[in-house]
Amino acid sequence: MKIKSSLRIPIGFLAGIIYIWRADPTPLSFGLGALLMLFGELIRFVSSGTLVKFEGVTRNGIYACTRNPLYIGSFFLGMGACIIGRDIIFSVVFISLYIIFYRRVILNEERYLKTRYGDDYLRYLEEVPRIIPREISVSNISRETFPPLAIKNKEGKTILGITGVLIVMLVKMIMN
């Protein structure tokens, strides 16, 4: 498992290079994709701003709607990048690998959390859906989100990455 985890970053960089090389952004694809990426980051930021790691089962805010909001946000980020790049092959590969990889990650996390938090986590599994959110209360989610916690949970790095992708794609679009 450690070897697979350690390969995640180099594989991500390789995928990024291929993405940049093959991307063919237009003003429309850039605008639509950037909006989807920002939506994905909003979900991630709210999730990171709610999650207090290793202090029990987080079941408030967005975690009352879905158990995996960070992964949902990441999916929207990736899909936004795919829309910007307008590369159907890269998009199909992204979706396929995302589903395969994150299914395994989610199942492994669930096993770990069952062991760590026992009955409390088992109740959470019964109450909250894995992916597709149940009723969403924007006021509850916003009330339970603390931006300093999102920064503490390193969401700033994701924001920098998104900014980098958008700048590179904007430059590539202008130069074409």
N, C-alpha and C positions, 0 to 999 in steps of 0.2 A: 504493500500500500504506500509506503514512503517513497519508493521509486516512482510510482505513478503520480503521486502528489508533486514530487520534485520536477517532473516533466511538464506539469501544467503551465508553468511560466514560459519556458523556452518554446513550447508548442504554441502558446498564445502570441509570442513575439513573431514566430514564423507565420502564423495565420495573419497577423497584422501586416507583415511585409507583403504577403500574397494579396491581401485585401487592397492595400494602397496601390500596388502594381496593376491590379485588374480593374480597379474602380473607374467608373466613367460618370461622375456626377453632373447633373444639370441643375439649373436654378430650382426647378420644381422638385426634383428628387432630394436636393439638399434641404429645401424648406420643409418638406413633409418628413423626411428622415430625422432632421434636427428636432422637430416637434415631438416625434415619437421617442427620441433619445431623452429629451427633457422630461417627458412624461415618465419614462422608465426611471430616470434619476430622482424625480419627485417621489416615486414609490420607494425607491431605495433609501432616500434621505429620511423620509418619514419612518421607515422600518428601523433604520439605524438609530434614529432619534427616540425610539421607543424601547429598544432592546437593551436590557441590563444583563450582560453576560454573566453566567455562572452564579446567579443569585436566585434561582428558582425558575419556574415556568412563566415566561412572559405571555400573558393572556389579555393584556389591555391594548387599547388603541387599535392599530391595524392588525395586530396579532389576535384580536377577537374576531376578525373577519376571515382570515386565512393563516395557515401555519407557516407559509413560505413566501412572505411578501418580498424579501430580498431577491429571491430567485425569479419571481415574477417581474420585478423591476429590471433585473439583468436581462431577461428575455426581451423586454421592450427596448432596452438599450441596443442589444445586438440586432434586433429587427430594424431599428432606426438606421443603424450603420449599413445594414444590407440594402435598405431603400436608397440611401444616399449613393452607395456604390453601384447600384443597378447591375449587379452580377448574379444572374439566376443560379449558376453553378455554386458560387460561394454561398448564396442564400440557402440552397437545399442542403449543402454540407453543414452550414451553421445550425439549421433547424434540427437536422438528424443527430449531429453530435451533441447538441444542447440537450435534447430529450434523453439520449443514452446516458450522457455524463450526469446530468442533474437527477435523473431517476435514481441512479446508484447513490449519489451523494445524499439525497433525501432519505432513502431507505437506511443508509448507514447512520445518519444523524438520528433518525427515529429509534434505531436500536440502542444507540448510545444514551439518548435522553430517557428512554424507558428504564435503563439500568440506573442512571443518575437520579432521576426524580420519581421513579416508581408509579404509584397509584395516581399521584397528581398529574403526571404526564399522560397516563392512560385515560383519565377523564378528559383531558384537553383533546386527545385524539378523537374521542367520541363526540365532543362538542363543536369542534372547529374543522372545516374542510381543509384538505391538504393543499389544493391549488385554487380552484374556482371559489372566489370569495362569496360568503353569504352576505346578508344585508350589510350595507356599508353606511356608517354614520360619519360624515365628514367632520361634523363638530366634535364628536368623540375622538376621532383620529387626530385632529389638529390640537385638541386640548391635551392629549397624551404624548405629543411629540415635543422633544426638547432638543433644539439645534446643537447646544454644546455636547450633548451625548452623541449625536451623529458624528461630530468632529472627533470626539474621543474614540468612537468606533471606526475611525479612519475612512469615513466617507469622503473626506477632502481629497484623497488620492483618486477616487473614482471621478470626482468632478474635474480634477486636473487631466485625467486621461480622456474624458469626454471633450474637454476644451481642445486638447491636442489633436484628437481625431477631426473635430470640426474645422480647426485651422488648416490642417493638412488637406482635407477635402475641399475647402474653400479655395486654397491656393491651386490645387489640381484643376478645379473647375475653371478658375480664371485663366489658367495657362493653356487650357485646351481650346 
